[in-house]
Amino acid sequence: MRDTLIDIGEVARRTGLAASALRFYERKGLIEAERRNGLRRVYLPETLDRLALITCARDAGFTLSEIAEFLRARPADTRLRERMAAKEREVDQRVQQLTRLRDSLRHAAVCEHDPLVECPEFKRAVKAVSQS
């Protein structure tokens, strides 16, 4: 088992998170060190997967409290499931908005209209982004 444990410095390197963030996540109950190797924390390899989930959820707009609830969720937790469904709708709206923004930028990159901001297609695309 000792060979499979990952030192906090290696976890930080692999995830791109600071060691202080890992210790903070531990205090919040999001991750757990398997034990200490001297003064340094060591983690099971599964911690990398959990951190990937945490990072993904944070990027999607979940708070650390929401993530902690999600990590403890059981199938019978209907209130949390409702909140997750609402968050899914928010994420979907954001994806649609970002897709429209991407499309307007794609057009702007090749548009020959002078000036660009007066291009009817560009104006339509920007309006679509701002109305989301």
N, C-alpha and C positions, 0 to 999 in steps of 0.2 A: 504494500500500500504506500509505503514511504516514497517509492519511485514515481508514483502517479500524482503526488501532491505538487501543486504549483505555488511557488513563492509569490508574494504580493508584488514584487518588482516585475516579475514575468507576466503576471496577470495584467498589471498596468501597461506593460509594453504591448501585449497582444490586443488589448481592448482600446488602447488610446486614452484610457482614463487615468487620472492622477491617483497615486496611492492614497492621497487624502480623500478623494472621492470614494474610493473603495472602503476606507474606514468609516466615512460618513454613511454610506449605504448599509454598512454593517450595523452601525448604531440605530439606523432606521428600521432594521430587521429585514432588509431586502435581500441581503446575502449573509452567509455565515462562514467564518473561517473554520476549517477543520480542526486546527490547533495552531500553536505557535512553534516555530523552529527557532529557539533562542528568543530574541525580541521580535522576530518577524513572523507575520501571519502567513499561513499556507492554506491553500484552497484545493478542493477537489476539482478535477477538470470540468465537471458539470457546471461549475460556477461561471465559466466562460459563456455557456449557452444562456444562463440566467441573465448575465450582464448584457448579452446581445438583445434579449427580450426587453430588459429595462431601458436600454438605449433607444430601441425602436419605439417603445411606448412614449418615452419622453419626447422624441422627435415628432410623434403624432399629436403631442399636446397634452398627454396625461400628466398629472401632478404626481409627485412621489407618493402622496397619500393614496391616490387612486391606484397607482401601480402596486403598492403594498396590499391593498384590498384585493386586487386582481390576483396576486400571487397566492393569496389565502382562499380564494373563491372555491366554492363547492357547487355542484350542479343545482342544488336547491336554493341558491341565493338569487331569487328572482329580482330583487331590487338592484343588485349589482348588474345582472344581465340586462335590465332595462337601461341602466346608465351606459353600459358598453354598447348597446344598440344605438343609443343617442350619439355617443362618441363616434361610432362608425359612420353615421349620417354626416356628422361634422367633417370627418376626414374625407368622405366622399365629395362633399361640397368643395373642400379645399383642393382636392385633386382636380376637380373640374375647373376651378378657377386657375390653378397653375397650368393646366393644359391649354386653356385659352390664352394665358400670358405667353406660354411657350410658342404657340402658333403666331401670335402677334409679333413676337421677337424674330421668329423665323422669317416672317414676311418682311419685317423692317430690314433684316440683314441683306436682302436682295432687291428691295424696292428701288426703282429708278425715279420715283415721283420727287419733284423739287418744289417746295421743301417736303421732306418726308412726313412731317406732322400734318400736312394737308392731304395726304393720300387717303382717298375715301375708304379703301379696304383697311388701312392701318387704323383710321378713326373708328371704324366699325369694330375692329378687334379690341381696341382699347376700351371702347364703350362696353363691350361684352364682359371684359375683365372687371371693370369698375361696378357693373351691375350685379355681380355675384355676391 
